[in-house]
Amino acid sequence: MNAHDKSLNNGDLAVVHYGDGEMTVVRPGRYVLCAVSGRKIPLENLRYWNATVQEAYAGPEEAQARWKQLNAAT
């Protein structure tokens, strides 16, 4: 691994493509960031995401809060 490889990994931050019921790791890493709280979510613990907006959520509360935000009547 060279210095360029380390900078691409950005401290173990993974890049993931979220699908319906499955996810694909685009760039390996140890975690993703919650779109609501900013918390680190280890990939092995990732259970909540939105495939439409390509966001990960730390838990059901964050997922529901974001769903309400995205689906609020304007």
N, C-alpha and C positions, 0 to 999 in steps of 0.2 A: 504494500500500500504506500502510495506517495502522498505528498502534502495536498495535491489536487483532489485525490480520492477522499481525504478527510474532510475537506471543505464541502464536497458534494454531499457527504453524509450528514452534515449540519448537526453534529452532536447526537447522532442516533435517531433523528427525526425521519420517519418513514414517509413516503408518498404513496398514497393508496387510491385506487379507483373503486368507488362504491357502486355496487350493482344491487339488483333486487334480490336480497337474501344471500348475497355473496360479495366478497371483496377481492380485489387483485392488487397485490403489492407491486407498485411500479418501480419504486426505489426502496431497497431494504433499509430497515431501521428497527429500533426497539419500540417506538411509540409514535402516536399521532397526537394532535392537540384538539381539545374539545372546542368547538366553534362558539359555545356559549360562555363557558367558564375559563377557557384557556389552560385548563389542567392537562397534564400529560396522561395519556391513556396507553398503557402497554398493549401492544397488538394482541397478545393472548387474552386480554380482558375486554377487547372492543366488541360490544354487542349492539350498539345503537348508532345508526347513521341515516342520512337522507341521501338517496341515490340521485334525486332530482337536482339538488343544490350542491352535492358532493361535499357534505359536512359530516364530521364525526361528533358524537356526544358522549360525555362521561357516564351518563346514566339516564333512566327514564324521566327524571324531573327536567333535565336539560333538554332532552328530546321533545318533551311535551311543551315546554316553554317556547322553544324555537318553532314548533308546529303552530302554536297559537299566534306567534308573531308573523309567520309567513302566511297564515290563513285569516288574518284579521280583516274584517270588512272595512273598506275604505270609504 
